[in-house]
Amino acid sequence: MDISGSRTAAQHLPCQDCDLVTVPARQGLEAVDILRRVRDGVGPVLHDNACDTLGFVVPAGTAAGWDLPGSECAQTPGCGVRLSTGGAAEDGDEEGGGGTVSPPLTGTGWLVPPGDTYTGVTDPGELRAALGEAARLIEAVDRCQ
């Protein structure tokens, strides 16, 4: 997912700056299921239009310490990707005027939209554990084929 330029295309949730952890779609889909079933929940999740990659919205500052092989965590430029449960808002506005939230990055769509989440953002520790479990599940399935 290309997050360059995301600041101008962003949606707003006041005071909610975020980073984005991207993973291959197969591992990400398993992790979403694990987070929904076993962990404390999943925050908003983006998919690229080619369905190759998923992006988990995590708290700002996560990128500084993220080092999980097979994934990347990017700091969003400027003030970061901002999300809202209201309608579209221009950068600098407090909130939009109601309606659905468009994905903040060009070429993406919501797998888990902000209004359908259990949490504001995905906890990085929970995500790391779910991605590790997902990788082990995928490895086990691939060995059986």
Helices and strands as residue ranges (DSSP letters): E 18-24, H 25-37, E 45-48, E 53-59, G 62-65, E 72-75, E 108-112, G 114-116, H 124-144
